Amino acid sequence: MKRASLLLLALLIGCAQPAAPQSDAVPTAEPIAAPAEAIVITLEPAASSVPQTPIPTPTASPSPSPSPTPEPTATPCVSMQGILPVDECIVNPYRAETVTTYPKSEDFWYCKLTDATKARIIGSTYPENEKDAPVKLKDLRYVSLLYVDFDGETHTGEMIVHRLVADDVLDIFYRLYEAGYPLASVRLLDDFGEPFDDNVSMAANNTSAYCCRRVTGKKKFSLHAYGVAIDVNPVQNPYIRPDKTVAPPNAEPYRDRSLGEPGMIDENDLCYKLFTEHGWSWGGHFSGEKDYQHFSKGSVVD
């Protein structure tokens, strides 16, 4: 009995003890084992009512179209090589709207005389009255060409010839140019301010053609007055009169034809060969006088 009372008392005392305080520590979570296979969830985008524009595939930029070649104007523009820079151009008043061009180069051409050309020569190398000339203006042609001087520089030259020899002239002077044959100057006689004469032009070593003048010391017209004669490098190829005087006077050293210097004409010279191939006569074959600068084709106007 006594023992039972003691047990009951102990139980009552234990029930009266206060509860143990709660700890602030966060309990450690038990590790969760990873699933055997990861589950990947793909979210599909919500459908849009606006149609999507596809991204274009890059392509190479197209090459630009070449600019069309402009049509020639009524008044042609001519590059004066050796006088103006190559990229500059001037309107040539001596070039007509219709020209005849050498097949191998557009820099070699001829045309009928324009008003500007006529104004330049009438009263100078052509008489004021056409009746005083042995050839009409309509039968003359203005020739433009290239030539190489004694320093190897290229220039634009010009001359006036008869229409019947204009094609010969283009071919001869083109081939001289291609060969680099030296010509000191190729200008109209009118540039030298000497009406119906060519002494100043000769002294300037100018290669020239048309001049309405008489044969030296005679009354008949020279073939130059018909536009069918050309004098080439007069200084290197002087006119030696029957009295042995030389024209021009500054050509005296070239009386000696054995010098063989550039621009001197003999039967082995390219200039001689080209002119004679076309049926021209050479003044170096004259009897009683020698005109080494002179080539003519009088047969076309006889």
Phi and psi in degrees as GROMACS dihedral restraints (atoms count N, CA, C in turn):
[ dihedral_restraints ]
;  ai    aj    ak    al  type     phi  dphi    fc
    3     4     5     6     1   -59.9    20    10
    4     5     6     7     1   -38.3    20    10
    6     7     8     9     1   -69.1    20    10
    7     8     9    10     1   -35.7    20    10
    9    10    11    12     1   -68.7    20    10
   10    11    12    13     1   -33.7    20    10
   12    13    14    15     1   -67.8    20    10
   13    14    15    16     1   -39.0    20    10
   15    16    17    18     1   -66.3    20    10
   16    17    18    19     1   -39.4    20    10
   18    19    20    21     1   -65.7    20    10
   19    20    21    22     1   -39.6    20    10
   21    22    23    24     1   -64.8    20    10
   22    23    24    25     1   -39.8    20    10
   24    25    26    27     1   -65.0    20    10
   25    26    27    28     1   -39.9    20    10
   27    28    29    30     1   -64.0    20    10
   28    29    30    31     1   -40.7    20    10
   30    31    32    33     1   -62.8    20    10
   31    32    33    34     1   -39.5    20    10
   33    34    35    36     1   -68.0    20    10
   34    35    36    37     1   -37.7    20    10
   36    37    38    39     1   -67.0    20    10
   37    38    39    40     1   -41.1    20    10
   39    40    41    42     1   -63.1    20    10
   40    41    42    43     1   -37.4    20    10
   42    43    44    45     1   -68.1    20    10
   43    44    45    46     1   -23.8    20    10
   45    46    47    48     1   -83.8    20    10
   46    47    48    49     1   -11.9    20    10
   48    49    50    51     1   -66.4    20    10
   49    50    51    52     1   141.5    20    10
   51    52    53    54     1   -68.7    20    10
   52    53    54    55     1   156.4    20    10
   54    55    56    57     1   -72.8    20    10
   55    56    57    58     1   149.3    20    10
   57    58    59    60     1   -66.3    20    10
   58    59    60    61     1   137.8    20    10
   60    61    62    63     1   -62.7    20    10
   61    62    63    64     1   149.3    20    10
   63    64    65    66     1   -80.5    20    10
   64    65    66    67     1   138.6    20    10
   66    67    68    69     1   -83.0    20    10
   67    68    69    70     1   144.5    20    10
   69    70    71    72     1   -81.2    20    10
   70    71    72    73     1   -11.5    20    10
   72    73    74    75     1   -67.3    20    10
   73    74    75    76     1   140.5    20    10
   75    76    77    78     1   -81.2    20    10
   76    77    78    79     1   124.3    20    10
   78    79    80    81     1   -63.3    20    10
   79    80    81    82     1   142.0    20    10
   81    82    83    84     1   -73.1    20    10
   82    83    84    85     1   127.5    20    10
   84    85    86    87     1   -75.5    20    10
   85    86    87    88     1   142.5    20    10
   87    88    89    90     1   -70.7    20    10
   88    89    90    91     1   135.8    20    10
   90    91    92    93     1   -63.0    20    10
   91    92    93    94     1   139.9    20    10
   93    94    95    96     1  -102.4    20    10
   94    95    96    97     1   127.9    20    10
   96    97    98    99     1   -67.8    20    10
   97    98    99   100     1   134.0    20    10
   99   100   101   102     1   -66.1    20    10
  100   101   102   103     1   144.8    20    10
  102   103   104   105     1   -66.2    20    10
  103   104   105   106     1   156.3    20    10
  105   106   107   108     1   -61.2    20    10
  106   107   108   109     1   -37.1    20    10
  108   109   110   111     1  -131.9    20    10
  109   110   111   112     1   131.4    20    10
  111   112   113   114     1   -71.7    20    10
  112   113   114   115     1   141.2    20    10
  114   115   116   117     1  -101.5    20    10
  115   116   117   118     1   116.9    20    10
  117   118   119   120     1  -101.4    20    10
  118   119   120   121     1   126.4    20    10
  120   121   122   123     1  -107.9    20    10
  121   122   123   124     1   118.0    20    10
  123   124   125   126     1   -98.4    20    10
  124   125   126   127     1   125.4    20    10
  126   127   128   129     1   -93.4    20    10
  127   128   129   130     1   120.1    20    10
  129   130   131   132     1   -75.8    20    10
  130   131   132   133     1   134.6    20    10
  132   133   134   135     1   -66.0    20    10
  133   134   135   136     1   149.8    20    10
  135   136   137   138     1   -66.7    20    10
  136   137   138   139     1   139.2    20    10
  138   139   140   141     1   -62.3    20    10
  139   140   141   142     1   137.0    20    10
  141   142   143   144     1  -107.6    20    10
  142   143   144   145     1   144.8    20    10
  144   145   146   147     1   -79.5    20    10
  145   146   147   148     1   -14.5    20    10
  147   148   149   150     1   -92.7    20    10
  148   149   150   151     1   124.0    20    10
  150   151   152   153     1   -65.5    20    10
  151   152   153   154     1   139.9    20    10
  153   154   155   156     1   -84.7    20    10
  154   155   156   157     1   133.5    20    10
  156   157   158   159     1   -83.7    20    10
  157   158   159   160     1   125.4    20    10
  159   160   161   162     1   -68.7    20    10
  160   161   162   163     1   147.6    20    10
  162   163   164   165     1   -75.7    20    10
  163   164   165   166     1   122.6    20    10
  165   166   167   168     1   -69.0    20    10
  166   167   168   169     1   148.0    20    10
  168   169   170   171     1   -77.8    20    10
  169   170   171   172     1   128.4    20    10
  171   172   173   174     1   -60.8    20    10
  172   173   174   175     1   139.3    20    10
  174   175   176   177     1  -128.2    20    10
  175   176   177   178     1   159.7    20    10
  177   178   179   180     1   -67.4    20    10
  178   179   180   181     1   142.9    20    10
  180   181   182   183     1   -66.1    20    10
  181   182   183   184     1   134.5    20    10
  183   184   185   186     1   -68.3    20    10
  184   185   186   187     1   147.2    20    10
  186   187   188   189     1   -68.3    20    10
  187   188   189   190     1   141.5    20    10
  189   190   191   192     1   -65.9    20    10
  190   191   192   193     1   144.8    20    10
  192   193   194   195     1   -70.3    20    10
  193   194   195   196     1   137.9    20    10
  195   196   197   198     1   -65.1    20    10
  196   197   198   199     1   144.8    20    10
  198   199   200   201     1   -68.7    20    10
  199   200   201   202     1   139.8    20    10
  201   202   203   204     1   -66.7    20    10
  202   203   204   205     1   144.5    20    10
  204   205   206   207     1   -71.2    20    10
  205   206   207   208     1   124.2    20    10
  207   208   209   210     1   -67.1    20    10
  208   209   210   211     1   146.1    20    10
  210   211   212   213     1   -72.6    20    10
  211   212   213   214     1   144.7    20    10
  213   214   215   216     1   -63.2    20    10
  214   215   216   217     1   144.7    20    10
  216   217   218   219     1   -82.3    20    10
  217   218   219   220     1   168.1    20    10
  219   220   221   222     1   -62.0    20    10
  220   221   222   223     1   -38.1    20    10
  222   223   224   225     1  -101.9    20    10
  223   224   225   226     1   105.8    20    10
  225   226   227   228     1   -65.4    20    10
  226   227   228   229     1   154.5    20    10
  228   229   230   231     1  -107.3    20    10
  229   230   231   232     1   125.4    20    10
  231   232   233   234     1  -118.0    20    10
  232   233   234   235     1   128.8    20    10
  234   235   236   237     1   -81.1    20    10
  235   236   237   238     1   119.9    20    10
  237   238   239   240     1   -91.8    20    10
  238   239   240   241     1    88.9    20    10
  240   241   242   243     1   -64.3    20    10
  241   242   243   244     1   138.0    20    10
  243   244   245   246     1    85.9    20    10
  244   245   246   247     1   -15.7    20    10
  246   247   248   249     1  -111.2    20    10
  247   248   249   250     1   -44.3    20    10
  249   250   251   252     1  -117.4    20    10
  250   251   252   253     1   156.6    20    10
  252   253   254   255     1   -56.0    20    10
  253   254   255   256     1   153.2    20    10
  255   256   257   258     1   -61.9    20    10
  256   257   258   259     1   -28.0    20    10
  258   259   260   261     1   -90.0    20    10
  259   260   261   262     1     4.4    20    10
  261   262   263   264     1  -103.5    20    10
  262   263   264   265     1   158.7    20    10
  264   265   266   267     1  -146.5    20    10
  265   266   267   268     1   142.1    20    10
  267   268   269   270     1  -126.5    20    10
  268   269   270   271     1   157.0    20    10
  270   271   272   273     1   -82.1    20    10
  271   272   273   274     1   122.6    20    10
  273   274   275   276     1   -91.6    20    10
  274   275   276   277     1   110.1    20    10
  276   277   278   279     1   -71.5    20    10
  277   278   279   280     1    -8.7    20    10
  279   280   281   282     1   -95.0    20    10
  280   281   282   283     1    -1.4    20    10
  282   283   284   285     1   -99.8    20    10
  283   284   285   286     1   120.9    20    10
  285   286   287   288     1   -78.6    20    10
  286   287   288   289     1   170.0    20    10
  288   289   290   291     1   -67.4    20    10
  289   290   291   292     1   -29.6    20    10
  291   292   293   294     1  -108.3    20    10
  292   293   294   295     1   122.3    20    10
  294   295   296   297     1  -127.6    20    10
  295   296   297   298     1   157.3    20    10
  297   298   299   300     1  -106.2    20    10
  298   299   300   301     1   120.6    20    10
  300   301   302   303     1  -106.6    20    10
  301   302   303   304     1   141.8    20    10
  303   304   305   306     1   -65.8    20    10
  304   305   306   307     1   135.9    20    10
  306   307   308   309     1   -57.4    20    10
  307   308   309   310     1   -29.0    20    10
  309   310   311   312     1   -96.1    20    10
  310   311   312   313     1    -7.0    20    10
  312   313   314   315     1  -162.8    20    10
  313   314   315   316     1   127.1    20    10
  315   316   317   318     1   -74.5    20    10
  316   317   318   319     1    -7.2    20    10
  318   319   320   321     1   -81.5    20    10
  319   320   321   322     1    -4.7    20    10
  321   322   323   324     1  -117.2    20    10
  322   323   324   325     1   112.7    20    10
  324   325   326   327     1  -154.9    20    10
  325   326   327   328     1   165.3    20    10
  327   328   329   330     1  -143.2    20    10
  328   329   330   331     1   162.0    20    10
  330   331   332   333     1  -156.4    20    10
  331   332   333   334     1   170.0    20    10
  333   334   335   336     1   -65.4    20    10
  334   335   336   337     1   159.8    20    10
  336   337   338   339     1   -69.6    20    10
  337   338   339   340     1   128.2    20    10
  339   340   341   342     1   -84.0    20    10
  340   341   342   343     1   173.1    20    10
  342   343   344   345     1   -60.0    20    10
  343   344   345   346     1   -37.0    20    10
  345   346   347   348     1   -65.7    20    10
  346   347   348   349     1   -39.5    20    10
  348   349   350   351     1   -66.2    20    10
  349   350   351   352     1   -44.7    20    10
  351   352   353   354     1   -60.8    20    10
  352   353   354   355     1   -43.2    20    10
  354   355   356   357     1   -63.1    20    10
  355   356   357   358     1   -29.6    20    10
  357   358   359   360     1   -74.0    20    10
  358   359   360   361     1   -33.9    20    10
  360   361   362   363     1  -103.3    20    10
  361   362   363   364     1   -26.1    20    10
  363   364   365   366     1   -68.4    20    10
  364   365   366   367     1   127.3    20    10
  366   367   368   369     1    90.1    20    10
  367   368   369   370     1    -6.1    20    10
  369   370   371   372     1  -116.1    20    10
  370   371   372   373     1   -85.1    20    10
  372   373   374   375     1   -95.3    20    10
  373   374   375   376     1    -6.2    20    10
  375   376   377   378     1  -126.2    20    10
  376   377   378   379     1   135.8    20    10
  378   379   380   381     1   -66.7    20    10
  379   380   381   382     1   157.2    20    10
  381   382   383   384     1   -60.8    20    10
  382   383   384   385     1   -38.4    20    10
  384   385   386   387     1  -102.2    20    10
  385   386   387   388     1   120.2    20    10
  387   388   389   390     1   -59.5    20    10
  388   389   390   391     1   -25.5    20    10
  390   391   392   393     1   -65.9    20    10
  391   392   393   394     1   -18.1    20    10
  393   394   395   396     1   -87.6    20    10
  394   395   396   397     1     1.0    20    10
  396   397   398   399     1  -111.1    20    10
  397   398   399   400     1   147.7    20    10
  399   400   401   402     1   -80.2    20    10
  400   401   402   403     1    -5.4    20    10
  402   403   404   405     1  -137.1    20    10
  403   404   405   406     1   142.3    20    10
  405   406   407   408     1   -82.2    20    10
  406   407   408   409     1   154.6    20    10
  408   409   410   411     1   -58.7    20    10
  409   410   411   412     1   -35.1    20    10
  411   412   413   414     1   -66.3    20    10
  412   413   414   415     1   -16.6    20    10
  414   415   416   417     1   -95.6    20    10
  415   416   417   418     1     0.7    20    10
  417   418   419   420     1   -99.4    20    10
  418   419   420   421     1   153.8    20    10
  420   421   422   423     1  -130.8    20    10
  421   422   423   424     1   138.5    20    10
  423   424   425   426     1   -87.9    20    10
  424   425   426   427     1   128.0    20    10
  426   427   428   429     1  -114.9    20    10
  427   428   429   430     1   132.1    20    10
  429   430   431   432     1  -117.0    20    10
  430   431   432   433     1   135.9    20    10
  432   433   434   435     1  -152.0    20    10
  433   434   435   436     1   171.2    20    10
  435   436   437   438     1  -108.8    20    10
  436   437   438   439     1   149.8    20    10
  438   439   440   441     1  -147.7    20    10
  439   440   441   442     1   161.7    20    10
  441   442   443   444     1  -109.2    20    10
  442   443   444   445     1   129.9    20    10
  444   445   446   447     1   -85.9    20    10
  445   446   447   448     1  -175.5    20    10
  447   448   449   450     1   -72.1    20    10
  448   449   450   451     1   -10.0    20    10
  450   451   452   453     1   -98.4    20    10
  451   452   453   454     1     3.3    20    10
  453   454   455   456     1    83.2    20    10
  454   455   456   457     1     9.6    20    10
  456   457   458   459     1   -89.1    20    10
  457   458   459   460     1   144.6    20    10
  459   460   461   462     1   -93.5    20    10
  460   461   462   463     1   137.6    20    10
  462   463   464   465     1  -135.7    20    10
  463   464   465   466     1   163.1    20    10
  465   466   467   468     1   -94.2    20    10
  466   467   468   469     1   128.8    20    10
  468   469   470   471     1  -115.5    20    10
  469   470   471   472     1   169.1    20    10
  471   472   473   474     1  -149.8    20    10
  472   473   474   475     1   149.4    20    10
  474   475   476   477     1  -156.7    20    10
  475   476   477   478     1   167.8    20    10
  477   478   479   480     1  -119.6    20    10
  478   479   480   481     1   131.1    20    10
  480   481   482   483     1  -138.1    20    10
  481   482   483   484     1   170.3    20    10
  483   484   485   486     1   -71.1    20    10
  484   485   486   487     1   146.5    20    10
  486   487   488   489     1   -58.5    20    10
  487   488   489   490     1   -28.0    20    10
  489   490   491   492     1   -75.3    20    10
  490   491   492   493     1   -14.0    20    10
  492   493   494   495     1  -117.1    20    10
  493   494   495   496     1     4.2    20    10
  495   496   497   498     1   -61.2    20    10
  496   497   498   499     1   -40.2    20    10
  498   499   500   501     1   -66.3    20    10
  499   500   501   502     1   -39.7    20    10
  501   502   503   504     1   -56.2    20    10
  502   503   504   505     1   -47.3    20    10
  504   505   506   507     1   -62.0    20    10
  505   506   507   508     1   -43.2    20    10
  507   508   509   510     1   -59.4    20    10
  508   509   510   511     1   -47.2    20    10
  510   511   512   513     1   -65.9    20    10
  511   512   513   514     1   -44.9    20    10
  513   514   515   516     1   -62.0    20    10
  514   515   516   517     1   -49.1    20    10
  516   517   518   519     1   -76.3    20    10
  517   518   519   520     1   -26.4    20    10
  519   520   521   522     1   -64.7    20    10
  520   521   522   523     1   -43.9    20    10
  522   523   524   525     1   -70.2    20    10
  523   524   525   526     1   -33.6    20    10
  525   526   527   528     1   -63.6    20    10
  526   527   528   529     1   -43.2    20    10
  528   529   530   531     1   -62.9    20    10
  529   530   531   532     1   -45.8    20    10
  531   532   533   534     1   -60.3    20    10
  532   533   534   535     1   -34.3    20    10
  534   535   536   537     1   -83.7    20    10
  535   536   537   538     1    -5.9    20    10
  537   538   539   540     1    72.1    20    10
  538   539   540   541     1    25.9    20    10
  540   541   542   543     1   -66.8    20    10
  541   542   543   544     1   128.5    20    10
  543   544   545   546     1   -79.4    20    10
  544   545   546   547     1   132.3    20    10
  546   547   548   549     1  -128.9    20    10
  547   548   549   550     1   127.9    20    10
  549   550   551   552     1   -68.8    20    10
  550   551   552   553     1   -36.8    20    10
  552   553   554   555     1  -164.7    20    10
  553   554   555   556     1   144.5    20    10
  555   556   557   558     1  -137.3    20    10
  556   557   558   559     1    92.4    20    10
  558   559   560   561     1  -135.7    20    10
  559   560   561   562     1   161.4    20    10
  561   562   563   564     1   -68.8    20    10
  562   563   564   565     1   145.6    20    10
  564   565   566   567     1   -60.5    20    10
  565   566   567   568     1   -25.7    20    10
  567   568   569   570     1   -62.1    20    10
  568   569   570   571     1   -22.6    20    10
  570   571   572   573     1   -68.1    20    10
  571   572   573   574     1   -16.2    20    10
  573   574   575   576     1  -100.2    20    10
  574   575   576   577     1     2.3    20    10
  576   577   578   579     1    61.2    20    10
  577   578   579   580     1    42.2    20    10
  579   580   581   582     1  -131.3    20    10
  580   581   582   583     1    92.7    20    10
  582   583   584   585     1   -58.5    20    10
  583   584   585   586     1   129.5    20    10
  585   586   587   588     1    54.4    20    10
  586   587   588   589     1    36.6    20    10
  588   589   590   591     1  -151.7    20    10
  589   590   591   592     1   164.5    20    10
  591   592   593   594     1  -143.8    20    10
  592   593   594   595     1    20.6    20    10
  594   595   596   597     1   -66.3    20    10
  595   596   597   598     1   -41.2    20    10
  597   598   599   600     1   -68.1    20    10
  598   599   600   601     1   -41.4    20    10
  600   601   602   603     1   -61.1    20    10
  601   602   603   604     1   -42.0    20    10
  603   604   605   606     1   -62.5    20    10
  604   605   606   607     1   -45.3    20    10
  606   607   608   609     1   -63.5    20    10
  607   608   609   610     1   -27.1    20    10
  609   610   611   612     1   -84.1    20    10
  610   611   612   613     1     5.0    20    10
  612   613   614   615     1    60.7    20    10
  613   614   615   616     1    39.8    20    10
  615   616   617   618     1   -93.8    20    10
  616   617   618   619     1   127.7    20    10
  618   619   620   621     1   -80.3    20    10
  619   620   621   622     1   124.6    20    10
  621   622   623   624     1  -146.4    20    10
  622   623   624   625     1   170.2    20    10
  624   625   626   627     1  -129.2    20    10
  625   626   627   628     1   -87.7    20    10
  627   628   629   630     1   -69.6    20    10
  628   629   630   631     1   135.5    20    10
  630   631   632   633     1  -164.5    20    10
  631   632   633   634     1   122.1    20    10
  633   634   635   636     1   -79.9    20    10
  634   635   636   637     1    81.9    20    10
  636   637   638   639     1  -132.3    20    10
  637   638   639   640     1   168.1    20    10
  639   640   641   642     1   -88.7    20    10
  640   641   642   643     1   160.3    20    10
  642   643   644   645     1   -62.5    20    10
  643   644   645   646     1   137.9    20    10
  645   646   647   648     1   -53.0    20    10
  646   647   648   649     1   121.4    20    10
  648   649   650   651     1    78.2    20    10
  649   650   651   652     1     7.4    20    10
  651   652   653   654     1  -132.9    20    10
  652   653   654   655     1   169.3    20    10
  654   655   656   657     1   -92.2    20    10
  655   656   657   658     1   -21.4    20    10
  657   658   659   660     1   -76.4    20    10
  658   659   660   661     1   154.8    20    10
  660   661   662   663     1   -69.7    20    10
  661   662   663   664     1   141.5    20    10
  663   664   665   666     1   -70.5    20    10
  664   665   666   667     1   157.0    20    10
  666   667   668   669     1   -65.8    20    10
  667   668   669   670     1   -18.1    20    10
  669   670   671   672     1   -64.0    20    10
  670   671   672   673     1   -30.3    20    10
  672   673   674   675     1   -71.8    20    10
  673   674   675   676     1   -13.7    20    10
  675   676   677   678     1  -100.5    20    10
  676   677   678   679     1    -9.5    20    10
  678   679   680   681     1    79.7    20    10
  679   680   681   682     1    23.0    20    10
  681   682   683   684     1  -119.1    20    10
  682   683   684   685     1    24.9    20    10
  684   685   686   687     1  -137.3    20    10
  685   686   687   688     1   143.3    20    10
  687   688   689   690     1  -135.6    20    10
  688   689   690   691     1   134.2    20    10
  690   691   692   693     1  -103.7    20    10
  691   692   693   694     1   126.6    20    10
  693   694   695   696     1  -113.3    20    10
  694   695   696   697     1   125.1    20    10
  696   697   698   699     1    44.1    20    10
  697   698   699   700     1    68.6    20    10
  699   700   701   702     1   -59.6    20    10
  700   701   702   703     1   -27.0    20    10
  702   703   704   705     1   -72.8    20    10
  703   704   705   706     1   -46.7    20    10
  705   706   707   708     1   -72.6    20    10
  706   707   708   709     1   -17.2    20    10
  708   709   710   711     1  -133.9    20    10
  709   710   711   712     1    74.2    20    10
  711   712   713   714     1   -72.9    20    10
  712   713   714   715     1   162.7    20    10
  714   715   716   717     1   -92.3    20    10
  715   716   717   718     1   120.2    20    10
  717   718   719   720     1  -108.1    20    10
  718   719   720   721     1   111.5    20    10
  720   721   722   723     1   -71.3    20    10
  721   722   723   724     1   164.4    20    10
  723   724   725   726     1   -56.1    20    10
  724   725   726   727     1   -29.5    20    10
  726   727   728   729     1   -83.6    20    10
  727   728   729   730     1     5.7    20    10
  729   730   731   732     1    78.2    20    10
  730   731   732   733     1     5.0    20    10
  732   733   734   735     1   -75.6    20    10
  733   734   735   736     1   157.5    20    10
  735   736   737   738     1  -116.9    20    10
  736   737   738   739     1   139.3    20    10
  738   739   740   741     1  -130.9    20    10
  739   740   741   742     1   131.3    20    10
  741   742   743   744     1   -73.8    20    10
  742   743   744   745     1   160.2    20    10
  744   745   746   747     1   -57.5    20    10
  745   746   747   748     1   -33.9    20    10
  747   748   749   750     1   -74.5    20    10
  748   749   750   751     1     2.0    20    10
  750   751   752   753     1   -93.5    20    10
  751   752   753   754     1     5.3    20    10
  753   754   755   756     1   -50.5    20    10
  754   755   756   757     1   -43.1    20    10
  756   757   758   759     1   -59.9    20    10
  757   758   759   760     1   -23.5    20    10
  759   760   761   762     1   -91.7    20    10
  760   761   762   763     1    10.4    20    10
  762   763   764   765     1   -59.8    20    10
  763   764   765   766     1   -34.1    20    10
  765   766   767   768     1   -76.8    20    10
  766   767   768   769     1   103.6    20    10
  768   769   770   771     1   -81.0    20    10
  769   770   771   772     1     0.6    20    10
  771   772   773   774     1   -89.0    20    10
  772   773   774   775     1    -1.1    20    10
  774   775   776   777     1   -61.8    20    10
  775   776   777   778     1   -38.3    20    10
  777   778   779   780     1    64.7    20    10
  778   779   780   781     1    31.9    20    10
  780   781   782   783     1   -84.0    20    10
  781   782   783   784     1   159.8    20    10
  783   784   785   786     1   -55.4    20    10
  784   785   786   787     1   140.1    20    10
  786   787   788   789     1    87.1    20    10
  787   788   789   790     1    -8.5    20    10
  789   790   791   792     1   -83.6    20    10
  790   791   792   793     1   136.1    20    10
  792   793   794   795     1  -102.2    20    10
  793   794   795   796     1   128.9    20    10
  795   796   797   798     1  -143.2    20    10
  796   797   798   799     1  -172.6    20    10
  798   799   800   801     1   -71.6    20    10
  799   800   801   802     1   -12.1    20    10
  801   802   803   804     1   -98.5    20    10
  802   803   804   805     1     0.4    20    10
  804   805   806   807     1   -82.9    20    10
  805   806   807   808     1   146.0    20    10
  807   808   809   810     1   -60.4    20    10
  808   809   810   811     1   -41.5    20    10
  810   811   812   813     1   -59.8    20    10
  811   812   813   814     1   -45.3    20    10
  813   814   815   816     1   -59.8    20    10
  814   815   816   817     1   -45.9    20    10
  816   817   818   819     1   -63.3    20    10
  817   818   819   820     1   -41.8    20    10
  819   820   821   822     1   -68.0    20    10
  820   821   822   823     1   -45.1    20    10
  822   823   824   825     1   -64.9    20    10
  823   824   825   826     1   -45.7    20    10
  825   826   827   828     1   -69.2    20    10
  826   827   828   829     1   -28.6    20    10
  828   829   830   831     1   -59.7    20    10
  829   830   831   832     1   -31.8    20    10
  831   832   833   834     1   -91.3    20    10
  832   833   834   835     1     8.2    20    10
  834   835   836   837     1    86.9    20    10
  835   836   837   838     1    15.9    20    10
  837   838   839   840     1   -86.4    20    10
  838   839   840   841     1   151.5    20    10
  840   841   842   843     1   -96.4    20    10
  841   842   843   844     1   152.5    20    10
  843   844   845   846     1  -111.8    20    10
  844   845   846   847     1   135.7    20    10
  846   847   848   849     1   -67.8    20    10
  847   848   849   850     1   -15.2    20    10
  849   850   851   852     1   -69.0    20    10
  850   851   852   853     1   -11.4    20    10
  852   853   854   855     1   -96.9    20    10
  853   854   855   856     1    -1.0    20    10
  855   856   857   858     1   -62.1    20    10
  856   857   858   859     1   148.7    20    10
  858   859   860   861     1  -101.2    20    10
  859   860   861   862     1   141.7    20    10
  861   862   863   864     1    85.4    20    10
  862   863   864   865     1   -26.4    20    10
  864   865   866   867     1  -148.5    20    10
  865   866   867   868     1   158.8    20    10
  867   868   869   870     1  -128.0    20    10
  868   869   870   871     1   127.6    20    10
  870   871   872   873     1  -122.9    20    10
  871   872   873   874     1    78.9    20    10
  873   874   875   876     1   -65.5    20    10
  874   875   876   877     1   -20.9    20    10
  876   877   878   879     1   -83.8    20    10
  877   878   879   880     1   -14.4    20    10
  879   880   881   882     1   -95.7    20    10
  880   881   882   883     1   130.0    20    10
  882   883   884   885     1  -128.7    20    10
  883   884   885   886     1   141.5    20    10
  885   886   887   888     1  -148.9    20    10
  886   887   888   889     1   156.9    20    10
  888   889   890   891     1  -135.1    20    10
  889   890   891   892     1    67.2    20    10
  891   892   893   894     1   -66.8    20    10
  892   893   894   895     1   -19.0    20    10
  894   895   896   897     1   -61.2    20    10
  895   896   897   898     1   -25.0    20    10
  897   898   899   900     1   -77.0    20    10
  898   899   900   901     1   -17.9    20    10
  900   901   902   903     1  -119.1    20    10
  901   902   903   904     1     2.9    20    10
